[in-house]
Amino acid sequence: MPIFTGLNITTSDTLAFFALIISVCNTIFTIRFYQKQTQLADQQKKLNSLMSDRESDEAADKKKASIHANIVGCGNDKKLVICNKGKSVARNVRIEFPNGNTCVMESDIMDKFPLKRFEPTAEVRLIIVQDTETKHKFSIEIHWDDDFEDYRKKLIELVL
């Protein structure tokens, strides 16, 4: 039975047309959903990669000793403090003065270095002696081994 007299459109034609529209809409929604799902999967891969890198870095940090040097005190009573701020034990810790030692007592260095084991949070204090010949800026090179790597070194510039 025709709904419109001049067009010969039947009820089944109308229902088929609406079914086609619904099918096209569902296809569009499915494509959009798939695109968002792909984006989400890519973001998840990136996040997993970042988390893996972070865990690797944390595992490496647990194996590293981090040796630092600083000058503490004021006036003529100054000391060179060498400390291990890392999470691992430093072994065979040695110090050198690439430009020569003009301020730290040699006997103090000889008594305390080389260190066989330098525990995390540990520190060593060396007496600084100043006179008119003392340079105000000097360099210290620290060498050590740890669980991360053998023969690590750090050059530190200090100012009195």
Beta strands, then each sheet from edge to edge (+ up, - down):
strand 1: 67-74
strand 2: 77-84
strand 3: 90-96
strand 4: 115-118
strand 5: 123-127
strand 6: 137-145
strand 7: 152-159
sheet 1: 1+ 2- 5+
sheet 2: 4+ 3- 6+ 7-
end
